[in-house]
Amino acid sequence: MAVADPVAELLAQLQSTVDGLVKVLTGALGTVTGLLSPVVGVVTGLLGGGPSGLPALPTAGSPAPPSR
């Protein structure tokens, strides 16, 4: 009858837990990246040459826009 090695069992269980955690985090990261990708595209489009219908931002020394 062989004596169980508690250290080897602990290391095997730890490795299994770490492997599972890595799989979960990798899946979550892929999901977050997929969800953020369209948002980043919209923000980039708006900042990089957005629609011409947006009013220009005031600059230092420019007159205040007329009140509505």
C-alpha positions in Angstrom: 0.0 0.0 0.0 1.5 3.3 -1.1 1.4 6.4 1.1 -0.2 9.4 -0.6 2.1 12.4 -1.1 0.2 15.4 0.2 2.5 17.9 -1.4 2.1 16.3 -4.9 -1.7 16.2 -4.4 -1.7 19.9 -3.3 0.4 20.9 -6.3 -1.9 19.0 -8.7 -5.0 20.6 -7.2 -3.4 24.1 -7.3 -2.4 23.5 -11.0 -5.9 22.5 -11.8 -7.3 25.6 -10.1 -4.9 27.9 -11.8 -5.7 26.3 -15.2 -9.5 26.8 -14.6 -8.9 30.4 -13.6 -6.8 31.2 -16.6 -9.6 29.7 -18.9 -12.2 31.9 -17.2 -10.2 35.0 -17.4 -9.3 34.4 -21.0 -12.9 34.0 -21.9 -13.9 37.1 -19.9 -11.2 39.2 -21.6 -12.4 38.1 -25.0 -16.0 39.0 -24.1 -15.0 42.5 -22.8 -12.8 43.1 -25.8 -15.7 42.2 -28.1 -18.0 44.5 -26.3 -15.7 47.4 -26.1 -14.6 47.2 -29.8 -17.6 49.0 -31.2 -17.5 51.7 -28.5 -13.8 52.4 -29.2 -14.7 52.6 -32.9 -17.4 55.2 -32.3 -15.2 57.3 -30.0 -12.3 57.1 -32.5 -14.7 58.2 -35.3 -16.0 61.1 -33.4 -12.6 62.3 -32.3 -10.8 61.7 -35.5 -13.0 63.6 -37.9 -16.5 63.4 -36.6 -19.7 64.5 -38.3 -19.6 68.0 -39.6 -23.0 68.7 -37.9 -21.2 69.0 -34.5 -20.5 72.6 -33.5 -16.8 73.6 -33.2 -15.4 73.7 -29.7 -14.6 77.2 -28.5 -11.0 78.2 -28.3 -9.2 80.6 -25.9 -10.1 84.2 -26.8 -13.0 83.3 -29.1 -16.4 85.0 -28.5 -19.0 83.2 -26.5 -21.6 81.4 -28.5 -25.0 83.1 -28.7 -27.4 81.9 -26.1 -30.6 80.1 -27.2 
